[in-house]
Amino acid sequence: MQASIAYIRKELKDLYPDQEIEGLVRLIFSALRNYTPTDLLLKKNERLTPDEQLHLNEIVRRLKKHEPIQYILGETEFYSLPFQVTEDVLIPRPETEELVDWILKDLTIASPVILDVGTGSGCIPVSLKKFLPAAKVMGCDISEKALKVARANAGINQTEVAFFHLDILNPLLPATFPGLDILVSNPPYVTEKEKQLMQPNVLAHEPHSALFVPDEDPLVFYAALVRFGRQHLKKGGKLFWEINEAFGPACVHLLEENGFDNVQLKKDINGKNRMIAARYV
């Protein structure tokens, strides 16, 4: 085990910060042998099997090409729950966990009706359903491949979430569609000009359709969500978004001029204006 860990550190030392390499070591051995950090210390003299060593070598090879470890392993953790991820969906991020946590702490309804728009891996609705078993939870996405991943994640976490195809820019829903208590979304919000600031592994592997918006219309999805919310939110229903920190004031203005009040702009753990909530009146 010590030799394998030394191999990982040596191969990655010029490509990743030391702290990140240690995190990758933990993730690799968790995937290979379900080892905890404590196991790595207690079982450091154990040897990998030839098959395990080949698997480790392949993981390292892909890491050297800056492929995200979550895609290599096909899994990640979100809000303490396991999720499958493929390159058809974004890798769930800590800021989105904060959005889920805000919703759970804000809710006063025992059995809310919730829709997540642009659900991707399904991390938001699956997590909400797991901790709100009485809720009716739905998720939609324009990508059928993403919906396949989301449905798999609902199954992995033993949750009933209704997933369906929807283009929020052209939403076609039956007249019987239920009124919503919560409309949540983490839509594309990175402008094209911000691409140059992003990590190469994100640009090379994560789906651009879930990340980027035109420079000339950065609020295109938020405007669509406002229109959708005005049509489908119950009076007093709430909207929760993850946002681009650069457009906090613009999102506040968009909501206030379209029939929403109690608009709250919230900072994430890094002090960035990353979340917003509002009530439909």
RODO-2510 file (C-alpha; in nm, 4 decimals, decimal comma):
residues 281
     n   res          X          Y          Z
     1     m     0,0000     0,0000     0,0000
     2     q     0,2810     0,2403     0,0868
     3     a     0,4441     0,1854    -0,2519
     4     s     0,1130     0,2496    -0,4317
     5     i     0,0522     0,5696    -0,2372
     6     a     0,4080     0,6843    -0,3116
     7     y     0,3471     0,6113    -0,6810
     8     i     0,0314     0,8299    -0,6835
     9     r     0,2146     1,1165    -0,5124
    10     k     0,5124     1,0941    -0,7476
    11     e     0,3045     1,0834    -1,0659
    12     l     0,0788     1,3734    -0,9672
    13     k     0,3192     1,5995    -0,7769
    14     d     0,3746     1,8421    -1,0648
    15     l     0,0075     1,8538    -1,1641
    16     y    -0,1919     1,8972    -0,8420
    17     p    -0,1375     2,0738    -0,5073
    18     d    -0,0184     1,8458    -0,2250
    19     q    -0,3440     1,8766    -0,0328
    20     e    -0,5474     1,7821    -0,3381
    21     i    -0,3224     1,4812    -0,4016
    22     e    -0,3872     1,3547    -0,0494
    23     g    -0,7594     1,3907    -0,1128
    24     l    -0,7228     1,1949    -0,4357
    25     v    -0,5346     0,9193    -0,2501
    26     r    -0,8250     0,8860    -0,0066
    27     l    -1,0819     0,8752    -0,2859
    28     i    -0,8868     0,6184    -0,4870
    29     f    -0,8491     0,3766    -0,1975
    30     s    -1,2076     0,4303    -0,0919
    31     a    -1,3096     0,3215    -0,4431
    32     l    -1,0588     0,0338    -0,4682
    33     r    -1,1076    -0,1163    -0,1235
    34     n    -1,3672     0,0927     0,0572
    35     y    -1,0877     0,2119     0,2852
    36     t    -1,1312     0,4980     0,5293
    37     p    -0,8416     0,7369     0,6057
    38     t    -0,7857     0,5341     0,9232
    39     d    -0,7591     0,2129     0,7185
    40     l    -0,4841     0,3744     0,5111
    41     l    -0,2791     0,4098     0,8266
    42     l    -0,3617     0,0763     0,9863
    43     k    -0,3269    -0,1295     0,6678
    44     k    -0,0341     0,0514     0,5101
    45     n     0,1684    -0,2690     0,4762
    46     e    -0,0963    -0,4537     0,2756
    47     r    -0,0424    -0,5099    -0,0964
    48     l    -0,2772    -0,4442    -0,3827
    49     t    -0,3721    -0,7339    -0,6060
    50     p    -0,2447    -0,7185    -0,9656
    51     d    -0,5942    -0,6209    -1,0856
    52     e    -0,6204    -0,3476    -0,8239
    53     q    -0,2794    -0,2139    -0,9225
    54     l    -0,3821    -0,2026    -1,2884
    55     h    -0,6995    -0,0166    -1,1907
    56     l    -0,4981     0,2304    -0,9833
    57     n    -0,2554     0,2872    -1,2710
    58     e    -0,5464     0,3620    -1,5047
    59     i    -0,6958     0,6097    -1,2580
    60     v    -0,3609     0,7885    -1,2298
    61     r    -0,3212     0,7942    -1,6086
    62     r    -0,6561     0,9684    -1,6435
    63     l    -0,5834     1,2082    -1,3579
    64     k    -0,2646     1,3125    -1,5387
    65     k    -0,4887     1,4190    -1,8268
    66     h    -0,6860     1,6375    -1,5802
    67     e    -0,9984     1,4249    -1,5955
    68     p    -1,2073     1,4886    -1,2806
    69     i    -1,1788     1,2084    -1,0264
    70     q    -1,5586     1,1992    -0,9926
    71     y    -1,5968     1,1046    -1,3590
    72     i    -1,3128     0,8532    -1,3387
    73     l    -1,4728     0,6780    -1,0410
    74     g    -1,8267     0,7388    -1,1697
    75     e    -1,9463     0,8576    -0,8315
    76     t    -1,9392     1,1381    -0,5791
    77     e    -2,1021     1,2434    -0,2536
    78     f    -2,3560     1,5226    -0,2154
    79     y    -2,5254     1,6217     0,1092
    80     s    -2,3860     1,2995     0,2623
    81     l    -2,5578     1,0893    -0,0049
    82     p    -2,4030     0,8813    -0,2866
    83     f    -2,4525     0,9921    -0,6472
    84     q    -2,3490     0,8521    -0,9817
    85     v    -2,1968     1,1047    -1,2220
    86     t    -2,1106     1,0851    -1,5895
    87     e    -1,9900     1,3485    -1,8331
    88     d    -2,3569     1,4074    -1,9196
    89     v    -2,4067     1,5909    -1,5888
    90     l    -2,2225     1,8504    -1,3845
    91     i    -2,0278     1,7338    -1,0830
    92     p    -2,2322     1,8456    -0,7781
    93     r    -2,0598     2,1220    -0,5834
    94     p    -2,0555     2,2382    -0,2201
    95     e    -2,2375     2,5639    -0,3050
    96     t    -2,5334     2,3601    -0,4242
    97     e    -2,5317     2,1680    -0,0957
    98     e    -2,5709     2,5058     0,0734
    99     l    -2,8743     2,5781    -0,1452
   100     v    -3,0355     2,2465    -0,0450
   101     d    -2,9594     2,3174     0,3194
   102     w    -3,1216     2,6614     0,2946
   103     i    -3,4396     2,5136     0,1490
   104     l    -3,4618     2,2455     0,4190
   105     k    -3,4125     2,4994     0,6981
   106     d    -3,6527     2,7522     0,5455
   107     l    -3,9446     2,5178     0,4840
   108     t    -4,2502     2,5434     0,7049
   109     i    -4,4772     2,3128     0,4992
   110     a    -4,4966     1,9455     0,5955
   111     s    -4,5752     1,8150     0,2453
   112     p    -4,4495     2,0696    -0,0084
   113     v    -4,4650     2,0300    -0,3864
   114     i    -4,1143     2,0913    -0,5211
   115     l    -3,9717     2,1168    -0,8722
   116     d    -3,6010     2,1367    -0,9593
   117     v    -3,5393     2,2796    -1,3066
   118     g    -3,2225     2,1697    -1,4871
   119     t    -3,1778     1,8796    -1,2500
   120     g    -2,8642     1,7240    -1,3992
   121     s    -2,7570     1,4394    -1,1704
   122     g    -3,0723     1,4862    -0,9636
   123     c    -2,8670     1,5829    -0,6592
   124     i    -3,1042     1,8624    -0,5526
   125     p    -3,4429     1,6841    -0,5729
   126     v    -3,3089     1,3478    -0,4509
   127     s    -3,1502     1,5131    -0,1464
   128     l    -3,4659     1,7122    -0,0734
   129     k    -3,6837     1,4023    -0,1032
   130     k    -3,4496     1,2008     0,1196
   131     f    -3,4898     1,4531     0,3998
   132     l    -3,8535     1,5451     0,3196
   133     p    -4,0156     1,2044     0,2679
   134     a    -4,3683     1,3526     0,2731
   135     a    -4,2890     1,6009    -0,0058
   136     k    -4,3921     1,5593    -0,3701
   137     v    -4,0633     1,6181    -0,5514
   138     m    -4,0029     1,6520    -0,9250
   139     g    -3,7035     1,7272    -1,1435
   140     c    -3,6778     1,8216    -1,5105
   141     d    -3,4006     1,8662    -1,7641
   142     i    -3,3629     1,9245    -2,1369
   143     s    -3,1093     1,6397    -2,1555
   144     e    -3,2447     1,2847    -2,1728
   145     k    -2,8982     1,1547    -2,0833
   146     a    -2,8980     1,3646    -1,7670
   147     l    -3,2447     1,2391    -1,6777
   148     k    -3,1199     0,8813    -1,7052
   149     v    -2,8464     0,9579    -1,4511
   150     a    -3,0941     1,1386    -1,2242
   151     r    -3,3364     0,8437    -1,2256
   152     a    -3,0520     0,6088    -1,1377
   153     n    -2,9586     0,8318    -0,8448
   154     a    -3,3150     0,8368    -0,7160
   155     g    -3,3011     0,4577    -0,7155
   156     i    -2,9618     0,4429    -0,5442
   157     n    -3,0946     0,6649    -0,2646
   158     q    -3,4320     0,4889    -0,2450
   159     t    -3,6297     0,8031    -0,3162
   160     e    -3,9369     0,8633    -0,5303
   161     v    -3,8717     1,1626    -0,7508
   162     a    -4,0698     1,2238    -1,0705
   163     f    -3,8274     1,3185    -1,3475
   164     f    -3,9410     1,4491    -1,6858
   165     h    -3,8116     1,6225    -1,9962
   166     l    -3,8603     1,9989    -2,0172
   167     d    -3,7025     2,2889    -2,2024
   168     i    -3,7463     2,5779    -1,9582
   169     l    -3,7032     2,8254    -2,2448
   170     n    -4,0071     2,6699    -2,4105
   171     p    -4,1983     2,4932    -2,1342
   172     l    -4,4920     2,2822    -2,2465
   173     l    -4,6822     2,1294    -1,9554
   174     p    -5,0306     1,9810    -1,9166
   175     a    -5,3057     2,1907    -1,7623
   176     t    -5,3125     1,9409    -1,4750
   177     f    -4,9565     2,0256    -1,3697
   178     p    -4,9650     2,0821    -0,9922
   179     g    -4,9087     2,4166    -0,8252
   180     l    -4,5647     2,4465    -0,6682
   181     d    -4,4620     2,5423    -0,3174
   182     i    -4,0931     2,5470    -0,4103
   183     l    -3,9287     2,6129    -0,7469
   184     v    -3,5544     2,5536    -0,7273
   185     s    -3,2889     2,5745    -0,9957
   186     n    -2,9146     2,5813    -1,0485
   187     p    -2,9269     2,6817    -1,4158
   188     p    -2,6395     2,7674    -1,6499
   189     y    -2,4968     3,1023    -1,5372
   190     v    -2,1299     3,1211    -1,6406
   191     t    -2,0823     3,3763    -1,9192
   192     e    -1,8770     3,2893    -2,2251
   193     k    -1,6163     3,5519    -2,1349
   194     e    -1,5611     3,3784    -1,7998
   195     k    -1,4408     3,0592    -1,9711
   196     q    -1,0815     3,1772    -1,9540
   197     l    -1,1032     3,1816    -1,5736
   198     m    -1,2169     2,8207    -1,5434
   199     q    -1,0099     2,5132    -1,4692
   200     p    -0,9097     2,3080    -1,7771
   201     n    -1,0615     1,9892    -1,6333
   202     v    -1,4021     2,1608    -1,6117
   203     l    -1,3841     2,2960    -1,9650
   204     a    -1,2648     1,9672    -2,1115
   205     h    -1,5085     1,7321    -1,9391
   206     e    -1,8210     1,8943    -1,7924
   207     p    -2,1225     1,9609    -2,0193
   208     h    -2,1055     2,3148    -2,1580
   209     s    -2,4828     2,3294    -2,2052
   210     a    -2,5207     2,3090    -1,8263
   211     l    -2,2586     2,5763    -1,7607
   212     f    -2,2599     2,8623    -2,0080
   213     v    -2,4882     3,1472    -2,1091
   214     p    -2,4355     3,4147    -2,3773
   215     d    -2,2485     3,7264    -2,2677
   216     e    -2,5276     3,9407    -2,4123
   217     d    -2,8064     3,7600    -2,2238
   218     p    -2,6640     3,6209    -1,8968
   219     l    -3,0029     3,6092    -1,7190
   220     v    -3,1820     3,4180    -1,9938
   221     f    -3,2599     3,1188    -1,7727
   222     y    -3,3544     3,3290    -1,4707
   223     a    -3,6020     3,5276    -1,6809
   224     a    -3,7511     3,1975    -1,7999
   225     l    -3,7732     3,0727    -1,4410
   226     v    -3,9532     3,3923    -1,3388
   227     r    -4,2098     3,3408    -1,6156
   228     f    -4,2484     2,9769    -1,5171
   229     g    -4,2786     3,0662    -1,1484
   230     r    -4,5490     3,3247    -1,2129
   231     q    -4,7474     3,0560    -1,3909
   232     h    -4,6903     2,7571    -1,1640
   233     l    -4,6000     2,8753    -0,8133
   234     k    -4,8794     2,8921    -0,5591
   235     k    -4,9358     3,2292    -0,3961
   236     g    -4,6786     3,2466    -0,1199
   237     g    -4,4689     2,9814    -0,2929
   238     k    -4,0950     3,0321    -0,2941
   239     l    -3,8247     3,0311    -0,5533
   240     f    -3,4618     2,9339    -0,4773
   241     w    -3,1747     2,9809    -0,7224
   242     e    -2,8031     2,9321    -0,7357
   243     i    -2,6600     3,2344    -0,9167
   244     n    -2,3484     3,3894    -1,0644
   245     e    -2,2055     3,6167    -0,7953
   246     a    -2,1673     3,8947    -1,0533
   247     f    -2,5421     3,9129    -1,1146
   248     g    -2,6860     3,9230    -0,7619
   249     p    -2,8313     4,2762    -0,7882
   250     a    -2,9643     4,2048    -1,1379
   251     c    -3,1424     3,8921    -1,0126
   252     v    -3,2907     4,0860    -0,7209
   253     h    -3,4239     4,3486    -0,9621
   254     l    -3,5624     4,0830    -1,1979
   255     l    -3,7586     3,9225    -0,9154
   256     e    -3,8857     4,2428    -0,7579
   257     e    -4,0195     4,3783    -1,0861
   258     n    -4,2058     4,0537    -1,1565
   259     g    -4,4266     4,0051    -0,8544
   260     f    -4,1865     3,8550    -0,6007
   261     d    -4,1116     3,9950    -0,2580
   262     n    -3,9039     3,9037     0,0477
   263     v    -3,6073     3,8693    -0,1884
   264     q    -3,3011     3,7395    -0,0036
   265     l    -2,9500     3,7378    -0,1485
   266     k    -2,7339     3,4918     0,0428
   267     k    -2,3582     3,4433     0,0550
   268     d    -2,2004     3,0998     0,0340
   269     i    -1,9280     2,9688     0,2641
   270     n    -1,6698     3,1611     0,0577
   271     g    -1,8499     3,4913     0,1055
   272     k    -1,9828     3,5094    -0,2511
   273     n    -2,3406     3,6078    -0,3408
   274     r    -2,4268     3,2621    -0,4716
   275     m    -2,7912     3,2029    -0,3715
   276     i    -3,1179     3,3902    -0,3872
   277     a    -3,4693     3,3228    -0,2609
   278     a    -3,7970     3,5066    -0,3126
   279     r    -4,1696     3,4662    -0,2427
   280     y    -4,4352     3,4856    -0,5081
   281     v    -4,7182     3,7204    -0,4222
***
